[in-house]
Amino acid sequence: MVRYASPSAEAKLDPVAESDEASGGIMQVIFDPLLTYDFLARPAKLKPNTAVALPEVTDEGATYTLRIKPGIFFTPDPAFGGKPRELTAEDYVFSIKRMFDPKVRSTWLFLVEGKIRGGDEAMKRAKETGRFDFDAPMEGLQALDRYTVRIRLVTGDYSFAYVLAMVPTGALAREVVERYSEDVSGHPIGTGPFLLREWVRGSRVVLDANPTYREDYFDGEPGPDEESRKVHAALQGKRLPLVGRIEFFTVEEAQPRWLAFLNGETDYLRPFPQEYASFAIPGGKVAPALAKKGYYAVPDEIAYTTYTTLNTQEKIGGVPNALGGFTPERIALRRAIAHAWRIDEQVTILDKHTSRRAYTPLPPAVSGHDPHFVSPTLEYNPAKAKALLDMFGFVDRDGDGYRENPDGTPLSFDHASYPTLRERQRNELWKKSMDDIGLRVTFNTVEKLPSLRKLAQLGRVQSFSYGWIADFPDGENFLQLLWKGSINQVNYAMFDLPEYNALYEKMKRLPDGPERSALMARMVKLILVYVPWVVETYKTETILVQPWILNFRKHPFNHEPWKYLDVDLERRARG
């Protein structure tokens, strides 16, 4: 048994309906996508999961054909009428179609909208009729026979294979959806290595090894370092999963998560509470007192960029948005905000050195990252910020210490957050940073992060600090966050710049190579020029693991490594 305390609760266990980290980790071991990643290979490498082989890609990247392994079965459920239910090509056609169903309100719609032939038209008809017709043929999603899936895209997209390794393209049976309807997320029936045994929502999830899981033996490349090669040797040829149970708890506050770990009540700490990093894992290495007890550390290999999003709409709810628009003075205002943000204090005070300064939204693990690029617009320089504001007419006319708009009207912007100690500290840093340059910032607290995200999707949030963990090793995964097609989904800045949109759409049609990289570099520069984001840091977090947990490695583009973990029961008994 492996026990894990998460700082955030799961939301829904429906692959297409939720995108939070906690839900994703649980669903990844319940639902099977067609592809997955080699556990230890670095750089990240795709491999077949339920598919026989990697996709056959033709038509200049616009057609993907995959064949499913016969003999894979869903876990038993009353929806199947007491009969074994084999996984088929139709299950993937149905599951991917669900992202287009307006009633599902898929948070992952951006992965397929405008990309799969016939998908947008089917979604439009569903909005008009109030019902998505799953039986209607869709040109871009076809089951050619019982085990063969063909996906046809509107234009070539050589990164689409990565989508087929993600949780939202995991297979969900139509019978289950139809039987449980609105409560389908409470009945996560998949073909994966674990099944749901118990669920106290927002508190506790128990997963048991799936007794009907197919024969799945570890086989993959060894990692690039000595410790990963040891893990590879220990796993080679073993049938997965290795443990019989996963217990997942929600513990939002850092101190009780830390104490539960020290008491041996949980098996690893991820993410590591930043409040304790300086003395427990200084510099990412286990402190001597903890190392003596056998605790070990591994890097949290997520490709994770943090940023503050600035809403670029001219109006929010019919009211002028001080940060919005593309006139020179509004661009200058957003740049001044970026220059004034005390980034070094974020790294030292907020992050406790578990992050490092970023100059591009593309982190090192994804294509398009340029390790030598430094952006002048992200320089911490309050003097430059003040000069910009003065130049464009943002001056203090009434002597209260805060600047007004060029036309003399009051100027302020709101920064939204949610009520945790770290967010309160961040708000204090925002106030200090903006006071330095005479900008008034107010703070609106939203009770939970999911609620804040929903407000941001609607364009109702002026600014908030967030981050993006890469779904796959392609810089496109970050660049799509500011594409016009992602507005009302993940484009929280409501950024709609024609030049950027055109570059994005061209880049999507190109395979990896110098031409594609040049387009990505141009898009990065547009982000830094127009400042819909204040790009902040790359996370460099560490995971602390109990001495009895074996094989722990964190893949950059998968969730928790539960499928591969083992437990030394004798060592655990000794404590």
Secondary structure as GFF3:
##gff-version 3
##sequence-region A 1 575
A	DSSP	beta_strand	2	6	.	.	.	ID=ss1
A	DSSP	alpha_helix	21	28	.	.	.	ID=ss2
A	DSSP	beta_strand	35	37	.	.	.	ID=ss3
A	DSSP	beta_strand	46	48	.	.	.	ID=ss4
A	DSSP	beta_strand	56	58	.	.	.	ID=ss5
A	DSSP	beta_strand	63	67	.	.	.	ID=ss6
A	DSSP	three_ten_helix	78	80	.	.	.	ID=ss7
A	DSSP	alpha_helix	89	97	.	.	.	ID=ss8
A	DSSP	three_ten_helix	98	100	.	.	.	ID=ss9
A	DSSP	three_ten_helix	109	111	.	.	.	ID=ss10
A	DSSP	alpha_helix	119	129	.	.	.	ID=ss11
A	DSSP	beta_strand	141	145	.	.	.	ID=ss12
A	DSSP	beta_strand	148	152	.	.	.	ID=ss13
A	DSSP	alpha_helix	160	163	.	.	.	ID=ss14
A	DSSP	three_ten_helix	167	169	.	.	.	ID=ss15
A	DSSP	alpha_helix	174	180	.	.	.	ID=ss16
A	DSSP	three_ten_helix	181	186	.	.	.	ID=ss17
A	DSSP	beta_strand	194	200	.	.	.	ID=ss18
A	DSSP	beta_strand	204	209	.	.	.	ID=ss19
A	DSSP	alpha_helix	226	235	.	.	.	ID=ss20
A	DSSP	beta_strand	245	250	.	.	.	ID=ss21
A	DSSP	alpha_helix	254	262	.	.	.	ID=ss22
A	DSSP	beta_strand	268	269	.	.	.	ID=ss23
A	DSSP	three_ten_helix	274	276	.	.	.	ID=ss24
A	DSSP	alpha_helix	277	280	.	.	.	ID=ss25
A	DSSP	three_ten_helix	282	284	.	.	.	ID=ss26
A	DSSP	alpha_helix	288	292	.	.	.	ID=ss27
A	DSSP	beta_strand	296	299	.	.	.	ID=ss28
A	DSSP	beta_strand	304	310	.	.	.	ID=ss29
A	DSSP	beta_strand	315	316	.	.	.	ID=ss30
A	DSSP	beta_strand	319	320	.	.	.	ID=ss31
A	DSSP	alpha_helix	328	340	.	.	.	ID=ss32
A	DSSP	alpha_helix	343	345	.	.	.	ID=ss33
A	DSSP	pi_helix	346	350	.	.	.	ID=ss34
A	DSSP	beta_strand	355	357	.	.	.	ID=ss35
A	DSSP	three_ten_helix	376	378	.	.	.	ID=ss36
A	DSSP	alpha_helix	382	391	.	.	.	ID=ss37
A	DSSP	beta_strand	412	417	.	.	.	ID=ss38
A	DSSP	alpha_helix	421	436	.	.	.	ID=ss39
A	DSSP	beta_strand	440	445	.	.	.	ID=ss40
A	DSSP	alpha_helix	449	457	.	.	.	ID=ss41
A	DSSP	beta_strand	463	469	.	.	.	ID=ss42
A	DSSP	alpha_helix	476	479	.	.	.	ID=ss43
A	DSSP	three_ten_helix	480	482	.	.	.	ID=ss44
A	DSSP	three_ten_helix	484	486	.	.	.	ID=ss45
A	DSSP	alpha_helix	498	508	.	.	.	ID=ss46
A	DSSP	alpha_helix	514	530	.	.	.	ID=ss47
A	DSSP	beta_strand	533	539	.	.	.	ID=ss48
A	DSSP	beta_strand	542	545	.	.	.	ID=ss49
A	DSSP	beta_strand	549	550	.	.	.	ID=ss50
A	DSSP	three_ten_helix	562	564	.	.	.	ID=ss51
A	DSSP	beta_strand	566	567	.	.	.	ID=ss52
A	DSSP	alpha_helix	569	574	.	.	.	ID=ss53
###
